[in-house]
Amino acid sequence: MGRKMEWAARADHLGGIPRKLIITAVGAFAKTVTSLLNSTTVHNSETLVRLVRSRPPGTPFITVSNHMSTLDDPLMWGFKGFPVTDAKLARWVLAAEDICFKNAIFSYFFRLGKCIPITRGGGVYQEHMSEALDLLNGGAWLHTFPEGKVSQVDGPVRRLKWGTASLIDRSRVTPIVLPIVHRGFEKVMPEKFFFDRRPPIPLWGKEISIIIGEPIELNLPKLRQTAKEMSRSSLSQVLGWPPTSPHGLDEAAQRWLYTTISDKIQSVMEGLRILGTKFSKTKLP
């Protein structure tokens, strides 16, 4: 199975005009909802803006966040001071194929918006994960929701899927990994607003907070070596993965490595969530 409508995702498609129009329109929508219609506070925005605008050339960048609503992306980029309408700086994002790519019109729209279709449950080696890897190898910015699906429960960050960890490991240059945790978008676009359905348009007058962390330190050479040592005493399940990764890891070693990276990211995100909860409590009268 090939890459769905990849031609529409290319920067030179029709001179780049359709992409610029979509990114500008969606960015303006996000700015209106997040900065004008709702009250949004952002912690450490300068780190995100700096890495989007001026990280070292050729260095891939991955942002990860919790997933509170179907509009987290693009709304989370609509805060004041962020270049949300700039098509060149806009993120690539992994998007659920069964939601965003259900027909040709949706597929074309989301492809222009720099979205990559992902089949949930399709595994870390599905074709569109390879597309994401190609973009990272070109130094792109990719956003992922490693929890895998929307949850509007105000609770701990859930166990992360392995897809993001696999991309971090398989990138030719180790990506900068920046964690983000937000709250409030679940009130802007609640899953069960009226007759167990979402509202037709985003709600307004809500409090939104976005907590941006610092880049996560991952010693990948050391982790890979430990993974090789761990795999010697592990029974390998057959998941249909290649027998070795680009770094010579068998399946058992890959599973250990991806679990370890995911657990590290989850732990950092949970720390940010707790920090955000404290910030929210200090605002209470």
MOCOR-V496915 format. One record per helix or strand. SS is the DSSP state (A for helix, B for strand). FROM is the first residue (numbers start at 0). TO is the last residue. If there is no record, write none. Layout:
BEGIN
ss=SS from=FROM to=TO
ss=SS from=FROM to=TO
END
This chain:
BEGIN
ss=A from=5 to=8
ss=A from=12 to=36
ss=B from=38 to=42
ss=A from=44 to=53
ss=B from=60 to=64
ss=A from=71 to=74
ss=B from=91 to=95
ss=A from=96 to=99
ss=A from=103 to=111
ss=B from=114 to=117
ss=A from=126 to=136
ss=B from=140 to=143
ss=A from=162 to=169
ss=B from=175 to=182
ss=A from=184 to=187
ss=B from=193 to=193
ss=B from=196 to=196
ss=B from=206 to=214
ss=A from=219 to=230
ss=A from=250 to=281
END
